[in-house]
Amino acid sequence: MRLFFSLWLCLMATFAMAEQKKVYGDFEIHYIGLTSSELDKDVAKSYGIPRSRALGYLSISVLKTGVSELPVSWNAKLEGKVSNLIGQTRELNFIRIQETNALYFYSTFDFYDSDMYRFHLKVTPEGTNKTLDVEFSQRFYQGE
């Protein structure tokens, strides 16, 4: 639980600064991409996430509004692809992590330093037959 809390704090701080989300009615899809070497090593180890300067990490959270005062974590089916600017495309395989009051999905992928990547996600929130198309681009850097 302590490890998850550390990861959650890190992700929430980033969400607050970047506000990377898409809103579809009463669903919010939050996303963050970073180099997996930026993850706390204990957190990465506990979830089996390899840390590398050349490995991207993508985290997705689905929240539903209107259920309570604050948005609540919501289960969903995720499918996705990542492509570079010359059109090379790879499938993303998402792993579901559920803690007491949090639910998120993550995937990792190899990347080249300073390249721009386009993400194409299909998110189907549980209890709906509606698939939400989420697309965004992000540049990844290997750092020092």
DSSP file (Angstrom, degrees, kcal/mol; ACC not computed):
  #  RESIDUE AA STRUCTURE BP1 BP2  ACC     N-H-->O    O-->H-N    N-H-->O    O-->H-N    TCO  KAPPA ALPHA  PHI   PSI    X-CA   Y-CA   Z-CA
    1    1 A M     >        0   0    0      0, 0.0     4,-2.5     0, 0.0     5,-0.2   0.000 360.0 360.0 360.0 -41.3    0.0    0.0    0.0
    2    2 A R  H  >  +     0   0    0      1,-0.2     4,-1.9     2,-0.2     5,-0.1   0.892 360.0  50.5 -62.7 -39.2    2.8    2.4    0.9
    3    3 A L  H  > S+     0   0    0      2,-0.2     4,-2.1     1,-0.2    -1,-0.2   0.919 110.3  48.8 -65.9 -42.7    4.4    1.8   -2.5
    4    4 A F  H  > S+     0   0    0      1,-0.2     4,-3.4     2,-0.2    -2,-0.2   0.923 108.2  54.9 -61.6 -42.5    1.2    2.5   -4.4
    5    5 A F  H  X S+     0   0    0     -4,-2.5     4,-2.7     1,-0.2    -1,-0.2   0.889 107.0  50.5 -59.4 -40.1    0.7    5.6   -2.4
    6    6 A S  H  X S+     0   0    0     -4,-1.9     4,-2.1     2,-0.2    -1,-0.2   0.926 113.7  44.8 -62.4 -45.2    4.1    6.9   -3.5
    7    7 A L  H  X S+     0   0    0     -4,-2.1     4,-2.7     2,-0.2    -2,-0.2   0.921 112.8  51.6 -64.2 -43.8    3.3    6.2   -7.1
    8    8 A W  H  X S+     0   0    0     -4,-3.4     4,-3.0     1,-0.2     5,-0.2   0.917 109.4  49.3 -60.7 -45.4   -0.1    7.7   -6.8
    9    9 A L  H  X S+     0   0    0     -4,-2.7     4,-2.2    -5,-0.2    -1,-0.2   0.914 111.8  49.5 -60.6 -42.8    1.3   10.9   -5.2
   10   10 A C  H  X S+     0   0    0     -4,-2.1     4,-1.7     1,-0.2    -2,-0.2   0.934 114.7  43.8 -61.6 -46.7    3.8   11.2   -8.0
   11   11 A L  H  X S+     0   0    0     -4,-2.7     4,-2.8     1,-0.2    -2,-0.2   0.901 112.7  51.1 -67.5 -41.0    1.2   10.7  -10.7
   12   12 A M  H  X S+     0   0    0     -4,-3.0     4,-2.7     2,-0.2    -1,-0.2   0.886 108.2  52.5 -66.1 -37.8   -1.3   13.0   -9.1
   13   13 A A  H  X S+     0   0    0     -4,-2.2     4,-1.8    -5,-0.2    -1,-0.2   0.913 112.2  46.1 -62.0 -41.7    1.3   15.8   -8.9
   14   14 A T  H  X S+     0   0    0     -4,-1.7     4,-3.0     2,-0.2     5,-0.5   0.909 111.2  51.9 -67.8 -41.7    2.0   15.3  -12.5
   15   15 A F  H  X S+     0   0    0     -4,-2.8     4,-3.3     1,-0.2    -2,-0.2   0.926 109.3  50.7 -58.7 -44.2   -1.7   15.3  -13.4
   16   16 A A  H  < S+     0   0    0     -4,-2.7    -1,-0.2     1,-0.2    -2,-0.2   0.884 115.6  41.8 -62.9 -39.1   -2.2   18.5  -11.5
   17   17 A M  H  < S+     0   0    0     -4,-1.8    -2,-0.2    -5,-0.2    -1,-0.2   0.922 130.2  24.8 -74.7 -44.1    0.7   20.2  -13.3
   18   18 A A  H  < S-     0   0    0     -4,-3.0    -3,-0.2    -5,-0.2    -2,-0.2   0.742  82.4-153.0 -95.4 -25.7    0.0   18.9  -16.8
   19   19 A E     <  -     0   0    0     -4,-3.3     2,-1.2    -5,-0.5    -4,-0.1   0.934  21.7-179.5  47.3  55.3   -3.8   18.2  -16.6
   20   20 A Q        +     0   0    0     11,-0.2    11,-2.3    -6,-0.1     2,-0.3  -0.724  27.9 119.9 -88.1  96.3   -3.5   15.6  -19.2
   21   21 A K  E     -A   30   0A   0     -2,-1.2     2,-0.4     9,-0.2     9,-0.2  -0.988  50.2-144.7-153.5 159.4   -7.1   14.4  -19.6
   22   22 A K  E     -A   29   0A   0      7,-2.0     7,-3.0    -2,-0.3     2,-0.5  -0.982  18.8-146.6-124.1 139.5   -9.9   14.0  -22.0
   23   23 A V  E     +A   28   0A   0     -2,-0.4     2,-0.4     5,-0.2     5,-0.2  -0.931  17.4 177.0-113.7 129.7  -13.5   14.4  -20.9
   24   24 A Y  E >   -A   27   0A   0      3,-3.0     3,-1.8    -2,-0.5     2,-0.3  -0.849  63.9 -67.8-129.8  91.5  -16.4   12.4  -22.5
   25   25 A G  T 3  S-     0   0    0     -2,-0.4    -1,-0.1     1,-0.3    40,-0.0  -0.453 120.0  -8.0  62.3-120.7  -19.6   13.3  -20.7
   26   26 A D  T 3  S+     0   0    0     -2,-0.3    39,-2.8    -3,-0.1     2,-0.4   0.227 121.9  87.3 -95.0  15.9  -19.4   11.9  -17.2
   27   27 A F  E <   -AB  24  64A   0     -3,-1.8    -3,-3.0    37,-0.2     2,-0.4  -0.943  55.9-165.1-114.9 138.1  -16.1   10.0  -17.9
   28   28 A E  E     -AB  23  63A   0     35,-2.9    35,-2.9    -2,-0.4     2,-0.6  -0.980   5.1-159.0-116.9 130.9  -12.6   11.5  -17.5
   29   29 A I  E     -AB  22  62A   0     -7,-3.0    -7,-2.0    -2,-0.4     2,-0.4  -0.940  11.9-168.2-110.4 111.0   -9.6    9.7  -19.1
   30   30 A H  E     +AB  21  61A   0     31,-2.9    31,-2.5    -2,-0.6     2,-0.3  -0.801   9.2 179.7 -98.7 139.9   -6.4   10.8  -17.4
   31   31 A Y  E     - B   0  60A   0    -11,-2.3     2,-0.3    -2,-0.4    29,-0.2  -0.986  13.3-179.6-141.6 151.2   -3.1    9.8  -19.0
   32   32 A I  E     - B   0  59A   0     27,-1.8    27,-2.7    -2,-0.3     2,-0.4  -0.972   6.6-165.5-149.4 135.4    0.6   10.3  -18.3
   33   33 A G  E     + B   0  58A   0     -2,-0.3     2,-0.3    25,-0.2    25,-0.2  -0.972  22.6 146.6-120.8 137.6    3.6    9.2  -20.3
   34   34 A L  E     - B   0  57A   0     23,-2.3    23,-3.1    -2,-0.4     2,-0.4  -0.955  53.6 -79.6-155.8 171.6    7.2    9.2  -18.9
   35   35 A T  E >   - B   0  56A   0     -2,-0.3     3,-2.5    21,-0.2     4,-0.3  -0.654  39.2-130.9 -78.1 133.2   10.4    7.3  -19.1
   36   36 A S  G >  S+     0   0    0     19,-3.4     3,-1.4    -2,-0.4    17,-0.2   0.737 104.0  70.3 -62.6 -20.9   10.2    4.2  -16.8
   37   37 A S  G 3  S+     0   0    0     15,-1.1    -1,-0.3    18,-0.3    16,-0.1   0.683  88.5  65.9 -67.9 -14.9   13.5    5.2  -15.2
   38   38 A E  G <  S+     0   0    0     -3,-2.5    -1,-0.3    14,-0.2    -2,-0.2   0.643  81.1  99.4 -78.9 -15.4   11.7    8.1  -13.6
   39   39 A L  S <  S-     0   0    0     -3,-1.4     2,-0.1    -4,-0.3   -32,-0.0  -0.437  92.0 -96.9 -70.4 144.8    9.6    5.7  -11.5
   40   40 A D     >  -     0   0    0      1,-0.1     4,-2.9    -2,-0.1     5,-0.2  -0.408  33.2-130.5 -57.4 134.0   10.7    5.1   -7.9
   41   41 A K  H  > S+     0   0    0      1,-0.2     4,-2.2     2,-0.2    -1,-0.1   0.843 105.4  49.9 -65.4 -32.5   12.7    1.9   -8.0
   42   42 A D  H  > S+     0   0    0      2,-0.2     4,-2.2     1,-0.2    -1,-0.2   0.901 112.8  47.0 -70.1 -39.6   10.8    0.3   -5.1
   43   43 A V  H  > S+     0   0    0      2,-0.2     4,-1.5     1,-0.2    -2,-0.2   0.947 113.6  48.2 -64.4 -48.3    7.5    1.0   -6.7
   44   44 A A  H  X>S+     0   0    0     -4,-2.9     5,-2.9     1,-0.2     4,-0.6   0.915 112.3  49.5 -58.9 -43.8    8.7   -0.3  -10.1
   45   45 A K  H ><5S+     0   0    0     -4,-2.2     3,-0.9    -5,-0.2    -1,-0.2   0.909 107.1  54.0 -62.8 -42.7   10.0   -3.4   -8.4
   46   46 A S  H 3<5S+     0   0    0     -4,-2.2    -1,-0.2     1,-0.3    -2,-0.2   0.804 116.6  37.9 -65.3 -28.1    6.8   -4.1   -6.5
   47   47 A Y  H 3<5S-     0   0    0     -4,-1.5    -1,-0.3    -3,-0.3    -2,-0.2   0.373 112.8-114.7-103.5   3.8    4.8   -4.0   -9.7
   48   48 A G  T <<5 +     0   0    0     -3,-0.9    -3,-0.2    -4,-0.6    -4,-0.1   0.814  61.0 153.5  70.7  30.4    7.3   -5.7  -12.0
   49   49 A I      < -     0   0    0     -5,-2.9    -1,-0.2    -6,-0.2    -2,-0.1  -0.833  41.7-131.6 -95.7 118.2    7.9   -2.6  -14.1
   50   50 A P        -     0   0    0      0, 0.0     2,-0.5     0, 0.0   -14,-0.0  -0.409  16.1-138.9 -66.1 142.3   11.4   -2.6  -15.7
   51   51 A R        +     0   0    0    -14,-0.1     2,-0.3    -2,-0.1   -14,-0.1  -0.911  38.5 144.3-105.4 126.3   13.2    0.7  -15.3
   52   52 A S    >   -     0   0    0     -2,-0.5     3,-1.1     3,-0.3   -15,-1.1  -0.982  54.5-129.5-157.9 147.1   15.2    1.9  -18.3
   53   53 A R  T 3  S+     0   0    0     -2,-0.3    -1,-0.1     1,-0.2    -2,-0.0   0.652 113.6  48.5 -71.6 -14.0   16.0    5.2  -20.0
   54   54 A A  T 3  S+     0   0    0    -19,-0.1    57,-1.8     2,-0.1     2,-0.5   0.187  94.5  88.7-110.0  15.4   14.8    3.7  -23.3
   55   55 A L  E <   - C   0 110A   0     -3,-1.1   -19,-3.4    55,-0.2   -18,-0.3  -0.958  65.6-147.7-119.2 119.3   11.5    2.3  -22.0
   56   56 A G  E     -BC  35 109A   0     53,-4.0    53,-1.7    -2,-0.5     2,-0.4  -0.519   6.2-153.7 -81.9 152.0    8.4    4.5  -22.0
   57   57 A Y  E     -BC  34 108A   0    -23,-3.1   -23,-2.3    51,-0.2     2,-0.5  -0.997   8.3-170.3-128.1 126.5    5.7    4.1  -19.3
   58   58 A L  E     -BC  33 107A   0     49,-2.9    49,-2.0    -2,-0.4     2,-0.4  -0.980   1.7-169.9-121.7 125.3    2.1    5.0  -20.0
   59   59 A S  E     -BC  32 106A   0    -27,-2.7   -27,-1.8    -2,-0.5     2,-0.4  -0.953   1.9-170.3-117.8 134.3   -0.5    5.2  -17.2
   60   60 A I  E     -BC  31 105A   0     45,-3.2    45,-2.7    -2,-0.4     2,-0.4  -0.977   3.4-173.5-124.8 134.3   -4.2    5.6  -17.8
   61   61 A S  E     -B   30   0A   0    -31,-2.5   -31,-2.9    -2,-0.4     2,-0.5  -0.994  10.0-155.2-125.8 135.4   -6.9    6.3  -15.2
   62   62 A V  E     -B   29   0A   0     41,-0.4    12,-2.7    -2,-0.4     2,-0.4  -0.948  16.6-176.3-110.0 124.5  -10.7    6.3  -15.9
   63   63 A L  E     -BD  28  73A   0    -35,-2.9   -35,-2.9    -2,-0.5     2,-0.5  -0.925  14.2-150.0-121.4 146.4  -12.8    8.3  -13.6
   64   64 A K  E     -BD  27  72A   0      8,-2.7     8,-2.3    -2,-0.4     3,-0.4  -0.961  11.8-154.1-116.2 132.0  -16.6    8.7  -13.5
   65   65 A T  S    S+     0   0    0    -39,-2.8     4,-0.1    -2,-0.5     5,-0.1  -0.595  70.9  40.8 -97.2 163.0  -18.2   11.9  -12.3
   66   66 A G  S    S+     0   0    0      2,-0.5    -1,-0.2    -2,-0.2     3,-0.1   0.381  86.2  95.5  85.2  -4.8  -21.6   12.3  -10.7
   67   67 A V  S    S-     0   0    0     -3,-0.4     2,-0.2     1,-0.2    -2,-0.1   0.858 102.0 -15.2 -83.6 -39.4  -21.4    9.1   -8.6
   68   68 A S  S    S-     0   0    0      2,-0.4    -2,-0.5     4,-0.0    -1,-0.2  -0.795  90.6 -72.9-146.6-171.6  -20.2   11.0   -5.5
   69   69 A E  S    S+     0   0    0     -2,-0.2    -3,-0.1    -3,-0.1     3,-0.0   0.882 119.3  37.6 -60.3 -39.2  -18.9   14.4   -4.6
   70   70 A L  S    S-     0   0    0      1,-0.1    -2,-0.4    -5,-0.1    -3,-0.1  -0.789 103.1 -90.0-109.0 154.8  -15.5   13.6   -6.2
   71   71 A P        -     0   0    0      0, 0.0     2,-0.3     0, 0.0    -6,-0.2  -0.331  45.4-143.2 -59.2 146.1  -14.8   11.5   -9.4
   72   72 A V  E     -D   64   0A   0     -8,-2.3    -8,-2.7    -4,-0.1    30,-0.1  -0.864  19.8 -99.0-115.8 148.6  -14.4    7.8   -8.7
   73   73 A S  E     -D   63   0A   0     28,-0.4     2,-0.4    -2,-0.3   -10,-0.2  -0.357  42.9-161.8 -60.8 141.9  -12.1    5.3  -10.3
   74   74 A W        -     0   0    0    -12,-2.7   -12,-0.4    29,-0.2     2,-0.1  -0.989  16.0-121.9-134.6 137.9  -13.9    3.2  -12.9
   75   75 A N        +     0   0    0     -2,-0.4    51,-2.9   -14,-0.1     2,-0.3  -0.434  39.7 165.7 -73.9 151.5  -13.0   -0.1  -14.5
   76   76 A A  E     -F  125   0B   0     49,-0.3     2,-0.5    -2,-0.1   -14,-0.0  -0.983  39.9-111.1-158.1 162.9  -12.7   -0.2  -18.3
   77   77 A K  E     -F  124   0B   0     47,-2.2    47,-2.6    -2,-0.3     2,-0.4  -0.908  38.2-163.2 -98.9 129.5  -11.4   -2.2  -21.2
   78   78 A L  E     +F  123   0B   0     -2,-0.5     2,-0.3    45,-0.2    16,-0.3  -0.946  17.3 170.1-120.4 136.5   -8.4   -0.6  -22.8
   79   79 A E  E     +F  122   0B   0     43,-1.9    43,-2.9    -2,-0.4     2,-0.3  -0.973  17.4 163.1-132.9 148.5   -6.8   -1.3  -26.2
   80   80 A G  E     -FG 121  92B   0     12,-0.6    12,-2.9    -2,-0.3     2,-0.3  -1.000  26.5-156.0-165.2 163.5   -4.1    0.9  -27.7
   81   81 A K  E     -FG 120  91B   0     39,-2.0    39,-2.6    -2,-0.3     2,-0.4  -0.969   9.9-153.7-138.0 151.9   -1.4    1.5  -30.2
   82   82 A V  E     -FG 119  90B   0      8,-2.5     8,-2.6    -2,-0.3     2,-0.3  -0.990  17.1-178.4-125.7 138.6    1.6    3.7  -30.3
   83   83 A S  E     -FG 118  89B   0     35,-2.4    35,-3.0    -2,-0.4     6,-0.2  -0.972  18.1-136.1-136.7 151.8    3.2    5.0  -33.5
   84   84 A N  E >   -F  117   0B   0      4,-1.8     3,-1.7    -2,-0.3    33,-0.2  -0.379  42.9 -89.2 -95.5-178.7    6.1    7.1  -34.4
   85   85 A L  T 3  S+     0   0    0     31,-0.6    32,-0.1     1,-0.3    -1,-0.0   0.684 124.9  55.3 -70.1 -17.5    6.2    9.9  -37.0
   86   86 A I  T 3  S-     0   0    0      2,-0.1    -1,-0.3     0, 0.0    -3,-0.0   0.346 121.7-103.1 -96.5   8.1    7.2    7.5  -39.9
   87   87 A G    <   +     0   0    0     -3,-1.7     2,-0.4     1,-0.3    -2,-0.1   0.498  66.9 150.7  92.6   4.0    4.2    5.3  -39.2
   88   88 A Q        -     0   0    0      1,-0.0    -4,-1.8     2,-0.0     2,-0.4  -0.594  29.7-164.8 -70.6 125.7    5.8    2.4  -37.3
   89   89 A T  E     -G   83   0B   0     -2,-0.4     2,-0.3    -6,-0.2    -6,-0.2  -0.903  15.7-175.4-122.1 141.9    3.0    1.1  -35.0
   90   90 A R  E     -G   82   0B   0     -8,-2.6    -8,-2.5    -2,-0.4     2,-0.2  -0.981  27.5-116.5-132.2 146.1    3.0   -1.2  -32.0
   91   91 A E  E     -G   81   0B   0     -2,-0.3     2,-0.5   -10,-0.2   -10,-0.3  -0.542  25.5-138.2 -75.3 144.9    0.2   -2.6  -29.9
   92   92 A L  E     -G   80   0B   0    -12,-2.9   -12,-0.6    -2,-0.2     2,-0.6  -0.908   8.4-154.2-103.6 133.7    0.1   -1.6  -26.3
   93   93 A N        -     0   0    0     -2,-0.5    15,-0.4    15,-0.3     2,-0.3  -0.942  15.4-149.0-108.5 117.9   -0.7   -4.3  -23.7
   94   94 A F        -     0   0    0     -2,-0.6     2,-0.5   -16,-0.3    13,-0.2  -0.669   5.3-154.3 -93.8 140.2   -2.3   -2.8  -20.6
   95   95 A I  E     -E  106   0A   0     11,-2.9    11,-2.2    -2,-0.3     2,-0.4  -0.939  17.0-134.6-110.8 132.6   -1.9   -4.2  -17.1
   96   96 A R  E     -E  105   0A   0     -2,-0.5     2,-0.5     9,-0.2     9,-0.2  -0.740  18.9-171.4 -92.3 129.9   -4.6   -3.4  -14.5
   97   97 A I  E     -E  104   0A   0      7,-3.1     7,-2.4    -2,-0.4     2,-0.5  -0.987   3.8-174.8-121.2 124.0   -3.6   -2.3  -11.0
   98   98 A Q  E     +E  103   0A   0     -2,-0.5     5,-0.2     5,-0.2     2,-0.2  -0.980   6.8 170.4-123.4 128.7   -6.3   -2.0   -8.4
   99   99 A E        -     0   0    0      3,-3.0     3,-0.2    -2,-0.5    -2,-0.0  -0.545  55.9 -72.1-116.1-174.3   -5.7   -0.7   -4.9
  100  100 A T  S    S+     0   0    0      1,-0.2     3,-0.0    -2,-0.2    -2,-0.0   0.921 125.4   1.1 -49.5 -58.5   -8.2    0.2   -2.2
  101  101 A N  S    S+     0   0    0    -29,-0.0   -28,-0.4    -3,-0.0     2,-0.4   0.151 122.3  73.7-119.8  18.7   -9.6    3.4   -3.8
  102  102 A A        -     0   0    0     -3,-0.2    -3,-3.0   -30,-0.1     2,-0.4  -0.978  46.8-178.7-137.5 147.6   -7.7    3.6   -7.0
  103  103 A L  E     + E   0  98A   0     -2,-0.4   -41,-0.4    -5,-0.2     2,-0.3  -0.981  16.5 155.5-143.7 128.0   -7.6    1.8  -10.3
  104  104 A Y  E     - E   0  97A   0     -7,-2.4    -7,-3.1    -2,-0.4     2,-0.4  -0.961  28.4-137.9-149.3 168.5   -5.3    2.4  -13.2
  105  105 A F  E     -CE  60  96A   0    -45,-2.7   -45,-3.2    -2,-0.3     2,-0.3  -0.963  19.5-172.6-128.8 141.9   -3.8    0.7  -16.2
  106  106 A Y  E     -CE  59  95A   0    -11,-2.2   -11,-2.9    -2,-0.4     2,-0.3  -0.960   8.3-178.1-137.0 158.1   -0.3    0.9  -17.5
  107  107 A S  E     -C   58   0A   0    -49,-2.0   -49,-2.9    -2,-0.3     2,-0.3  -0.977  13.4-146.8-145.6 153.7    1.8   -0.2  -20.5
  108  108 A T  E     +C   57   0A   0    -15,-0.4   -15,-0.3    -2,-0.3     2,-0.3  -0.876  17.4 174.8-121.1 158.6    5.4    0.0  -21.4
  109  109 A F  E     -C   56   0A   0    -53,-1.7   -53,-4.0    -2,-0.3     2,-0.2  -0.983  32.4-107.1-159.5 148.9    7.0    0.5  -24.8
  110  110 A D  E     +C   55   0A   0     -2,-0.3     2,-0.3   -55,-0.2   -55,-0.2  -0.514  40.9 179.8 -75.9 147.6   10.5    1.0  -26.3
  111  111 A F        -     0   0    0    -57,-1.8     2,-0.4    -2,-0.2     6,-0.0  -0.979  27.1-120.5-146.1 160.9   11.3    4.4  -27.7
  112  112 A Y    >   -     0   0    0     -2,-0.3     3,-1.9     1,-0.1    28,-0.3  -0.819  48.3 -89.2-100.2 142.5   14.1    6.4  -29.4
  113  113 A D  T 3  S+     0   0    0     -2,-0.4    28,-0.2     1,-0.3     3,-0.1  -0.212 105.8   1.4 -55.4 131.8   15.5    9.5  -27.7
  114  114 A S  T 3  S+     0   0    0     26,-1.9    -1,-0.3     1,-0.2     2,-0.2   0.501  94.6 139.2  70.6   8.6   13.7   12.7  -28.7
  115  115 A D    <   -     0   0    0     -3,-1.9    25,-2.1    25,-0.5     2,-0.4  -0.558  51.7-126.3 -83.1 149.0   11.2   11.0  -30.9
  116  116 A M  E     - H   0 139B   0     23,-0.2   -31,-0.6    -2,-0.2     2,-0.4  -0.777  26.2-163.4 -91.6 136.0    7.5   12.1  -31.0
  117  117 A Y  E     -FH  84 138B   0     21,-2.8    21,-2.6    -2,-0.4     2,-0.5  -0.952   9.5-148.0-124.3 143.1    4.9    9.3  -30.4
  118  118 A R  E     -FH  83 137B   0    -35,-3.0   -35,-2.4    -2,-0.4     2,-0.4  -0.930  12.6-153.1-111.4 130.5    1.2    9.3  -31.2
  119  119 A F  E     -FH  82 136B   0     17,-3.4    17,-1.5    -2,-0.5     2,-0.5  -0.874   8.9-170.7-107.4 134.9   -1.1    7.2  -28.9
  120  120 A H  E     +FH  81 135B   0    -39,-2.6   -39,-2.0    -2,-0.4     2,-0.4  -0.953  16.6 177.7-125.0 107.3   -4.4    5.8  -30.2
  121  121 A L  E     -FH  80 134B   0     13,-3.2    13,-2.5    -2,-0.5     2,-0.5  -0.862  22.6-158.0-116.2 146.6   -6.4    4.4  -27.3
  122  122 A K  E     -FH  79 133B   0    -43,-2.9   -43,-1.9    -2,-0.4     2,-0.5  -0.985  17.0-173.2-120.5 116.9   -9.9    2.8  -27.2
  123  123 A V  E     -FH  78 132B   0      9,-2.6     9,-3.5    -2,-0.5   -45,-0.2  -0.951   9.3-173.9-117.2 121.8  -11.4    2.9  -23.8
  124  124 A T  E     -F   77   0B   0    -47,-2.6   -47,-2.2    -2,-0.5     7,-0.2  -0.895  20.9-142.3-116.2 100.5  -14.7    1.2  -23.0
  125  125 A P  E >   -F   76   0B   0      0, 0.0     3,-1.6     0, 0.0   -49,-0.3  -0.320  30.7 -97.3 -62.4 141.5  -15.9    2.0  -19.5
  126  126 A E  T 3  S+     0   0    0    -51,-2.9     3,-0.1     1,-0.2   -51,-0.0  -0.289 109.6  28.4 -58.1 139.5  -17.5   -0.9  -17.6
  127  127 A G  T 3  S+     0   0    0      1,-0.3     2,-0.3    -3,-0.1    -1,-0.2   0.462 108.9  85.0  86.9   2.0  -21.3   -0.8  -17.8
  128  128 A T    <   -     0   0    0     -3,-1.6    -1,-0.3     2,-0.1    -4,-0.0  -0.888  63.5-150.9-127.9 161.9  -21.4    1.0  -21.1
  129  129 A N        +     0   0    0     -2,-0.3     2,-0.5    -3,-0.1    -3,-0.1   0.145  67.5 112.1-111.4  16.4  -21.2   -0.1  -24.7
  130  130 A K        -     0   0    0     -5,-0.2     2,-0.5     2,-0.0    -2,-0.1  -0.790  55.7-153.4 -93.8 125.5  -19.6    3.2  -25.7
  131  131 A T        -     0   0    0     -2,-0.5     2,-0.5    -7,-0.2    -7,-0.2  -0.882   9.3-149.6 -99.9 127.0  -16.0    3.1  -26.8
  132  132 A L  E     -H  123   0B   0     -9,-3.5    -9,-2.6    -2,-0.5     2,-0.6  -0.841   6.3-142.7 -99.0 125.4  -14.1    6.4  -26.2
  133  133 A D  E     -H  122   0B   0     -2,-0.5     2,-0.5   -11,-0.2   -11,-0.2  -0.785  19.2-173.5 -89.6 120.7  -11.3    7.2  -28.7
  134  134 A V  E     +H  121   0B   0    -13,-2.5   -13,-3.2    -2,-0.6     2,-0.4  -0.967   7.2 172.7-118.3 121.7   -8.4    8.9  -26.9
  135  135 A E  E     +H  120   0B   0     -2,-0.5     2,-0.3   -15,-0.2   -15,-0.2  -0.991   7.6 146.4-131.2 138.1   -5.6   10.3  -29.0
  136  136 A F  E     -H  119   0B   0    -17,-1.5   -17,-3.4    -2,-0.4     2,-0.3  -0.976  31.1-133.5-159.9 163.2   -2.6   12.4  -28.0
  137  137 A S  E     +H  118   0B   0     -2,-0.3     2,-0.3   -19,-0.2   -19,-0.2  -0.906  21.3 174.6-122.5 151.0    1.1   12.9  -28.9
  138  138 A Q  E     -H  117   0B   0    -21,-2.6   -21,-2.8    -2,-0.3     2,-0.4  -0.974  25.3-132.7-156.3 142.2    4.1   13.1  -26.7
  139  139 A R  E     -H  116   0B   0     -2,-0.3     2,-0.4   -23,-0.3   -23,-0.2  -0.781  23.9-152.0 -93.3 139.5    7.9   13.4  -27.2
  140  140 A F        -     0   0    0    -25,-2.1   -26,-1.9    -2,-0.4   -25,-0.5  -0.920   7.7-165.2-117.2 140.3   10.0   11.1  -25.1
  141  141 A Y        -     0   0    0     -2,-0.4  -106,-0.1   -28,-0.2   -28,-0.1  -0.956  19.8-146.2-124.6 141.4   13.6   11.7  -23.9
  142  142 A Q        -     0   0    0     -2,-0.4    -1,-0.1     1,-0.2   -87,-0.1   0.706  38.0-162.0 -79.5 -19.8   16.1    9.3  -22.5
  143  143 A G              0   0    0      1,-0.2    -1,-0.2     0, 0.0   -90,-0.0  -0.209 360.0 360.0  71.8-163.6   17.7   11.8  -20.2
  144  144 A E              0   0    0      0, 0.0    -1,-0.2     0, 0.0    -2,-0.0   0.437 360.0 360.0 -91.7 360.0   21.0   11.5  -18.6
